[in-house]
């Protein structure tokens, strides 16, 4: 493969179009690099966004469960004693 590229460069230099070939190659390579960098940036942004949403939801559920554990039960007591909120 390297030999093929070298042969093409020598052929381009012999015909006088080496500058145009190098410019076109540079444009293609830089476009690919820019595309990879942009895709990586977008993927990182999306992953961080999803992680923040997950943390918010997780914290909300933990807070909800904690509040339910500390809440007073106003239902019927199995022993028959009145509880808070029974009106007794």
C-alpha positions as CSV (number, residue, x, y, z in Angstrom):
1,X,0.0,0.0,0.0
2,X,2.8,2.4,0.9
3,X,4.5,1.5,-2.4
4,X,1.3,2.3,-4.3
5,X,1.0,5.7,-2.6
6,X,4.7,6.5,-3.3
7,X,4.2,5.5,-6.9
8,X,1.2,7.8,-7.2
9,X,3.1,10.7,-5.7
10,X,6.0,10.2,-8.1
11,X,3.6,10.0,-11.0
12,X,1.9,13.3,-9.8
13,X,5.3,15.0,-9.4
14,X,6.3,13.8,-12.9
15,X,3.2,15.3,-14.5
16,X,3.3,18.5,-12.5
17,X,0.2,18.1,-10.5
18,X,1.7,17.2,-7.2
19,X,0.6,20.5,-5.5
20,X,-3.0,19.9,-6.5
21,X,-2.8,16.3,-5.3
22,X,-1.4,17.3,-1.9
23,X,-4.0,20.0,-1.5
24,X,-6.8,17.6,-2.3
25,X,-5.3,15.0,0.1
26,X,-5.0,17.7,2.8
27,X,-8.6,18.7,2.4
28,X,-9.8,15.1,2.7
29,X,-7.7,14.3,5.7
30,X,-8.6,17.4,7.6
31,X,-12.3,16.9,6.8
32,X,-12.1,13.4,8.3
33,X,-10.2,14.6,11.4
34,X,-12.7,17.4,11.9
35,X,-15.6,15.0,11.5
36,X,-14.1,12.6,14.1
37,X,-13.5,15.4,16.6
38,X,-17.0,16.8,16.1
39,X,-18.6,13.4,16.5
40,X,-16.5,12.8,19.7
41,X,-17.6,16.2,21.1
42,X,-21.3,15.5,20.4
43,X,-21.0,12.0,21.9
44,X,-19.4,13.4,25.1
45,X,-22.0,16.1,25.4
46,X,-24.8,13.6,25.0
47,X,-23.3,11.1,27.5
48,X,-22.8,13.9,30.1
49,X,-26.4,15.1,29.6
50,X,-27.8,11.6,30.0
51,X,-25.6,11.1,33.1
52,X,-26.9,14.4,34.7
53,X,-30.5,13.3,34.0
54,X,-29.8,9.9,35.6
55,X,-28.3,11.6,38.7
56,X,-31.3,13.9,39.0
57,X,-33.8,11.1,38.7
58,X,-31.8,8.9,41.1
59,X,-31.6,11.7,43.7
60,X,-35.3,12.4,43.3
61,X,-36.2,8.8,43.9
62,X,-33.9,8.6,46.9
63,X,-35.4,11.7,48.4
64,X,-38.9,10.4,47.7
65,X,-38.1,7.1,49.4
66,X,-36.5,8.8,52.4
67,X,-39.6,11.0,52.8
68,X,-41.9,7.9,52.7
69,X,-39.8,6.2,55.3
70,X,-40.0,9.2,57.7
71,X,-43.7,10.0,57.0
72,X,-46.3,9.2,59.7
73,X,-48.6,6.3,59.0
74,X,-52.2,7.5,59.6
75,X,-53.8,4.1,58.8
76,X,-55.2,1.5,61.2
77,X,-52.9,0.2,64.0
78,X,-52.9,-3.6,64.2
79,X,-53.1,-3.4,68.0
80,X,-56.2,-1.3,67.9
81,X,-54.6,1.8,69.5
82,X,-55.4,5.1,67.9
83,X,-52.7,6.7,65.7
84,X,-51.9,10.2,64.7
85,X,-54.6,11.5,62.4
86,X,-57.3,9.0,63.6
87,X,-59.3,11.8,65.2
88,X,-59.1,10.1,68.6
